Amino acid sequence: MTGNKKTKNKMKKTIILGMFALTMLTFSSCKKEDYDSKYQPKGTYGNSNISSSTWIVTSWTNNGIRYYSDFNVAALTSSVQSSGSVQVFFSIDGGQNWVALPYTQYYTPSNYMWSYITQTGVVEVDWIYDGTTLGSDPNTVYGAVCKFKVVCISAAGLIANPNTDYTDYNAIKKDFNLPN
């Protein structure tokens, strides 16, 4: 009986030591996530947190209901589409001032509305007249060629810049260090 008891004690010690070793291996192979290196800090233009592109529309397509133009935007990935942000701005003064879309241009008696639709790789800008006809294309209404900025911001960029006013192109430009 004494020998059997010694064997049981030895087995208990072996099991306990084995469980301890397994636990130590498990926890030593885990490491705390390093958020500082995961999200790029503000830096020079071209970091992976943001992409800005400029588009000039000299001719508009219409489908009898609205005028529109499609931009092929490589930076608009499925990741940006699902977790980041896409901001679109327009200018009628050659890029001196940028206005965020959606936007309503008020006229009497009817108005024009700017909006945009995104899908992976494409931004479609829409110009819709709320009157009874198609109305005029935006270049005709404004008497100027319309220019657009498409800004794609990754989730990491949003996290790194939580206080940015994303409806203000100049704020985005400043906070992400974008060039003119």
C-alpha positions, 0 to 999 in steps of 0.5 A: 500500500505504501508503494502504491501511495508513493506512485500516486503522489509521483503521478500527481506531481507529474500531472501538476508539473505537466499542467504548469509547463503547458500553462507557461508555454501557452501564456509565453507564446501570447503577447500583448498587441502593440497598438502604437506600431499597428496604427501609423501616426500622422506623417507625410502624405502617402501613408497608408491611412489616407489617399486623396485624388482630384477629378475634373469633370468637363462633360457629364453623363445623364440618364434622363433623371440625373447627371453623374460622373464615375471616378475609378478610385483604386484606394477605395478598397473593400476595407475602406468601404466597410471600416474606413471613410470616403469623403467627397468634396467639390469646387467650382473655383479651381480648388480654392474652396471645397464643399462637402457632399451631400450638398443642396444648391438652393434656387427658386423655385427648384433646387439641385442636390449633390450626392455620391455613391461608393462601391469598391474601386468606384465613386459616382457623383450625382447631380439631381434637379428637383424640378419637373425636368432634368435641369442643366448639368452642373458646369452650365449651372455654375458657369465653371468646370466642376472639380472633385476631391475623393478622400479615402481614409482607413479605419486606422486613420480614423482611430488615429485622428478622432477629432478631425472634422471629416466634412471639412477638407482643410481640416483633413488636409491639415490633420493628415499633412496632405499637400495642396 
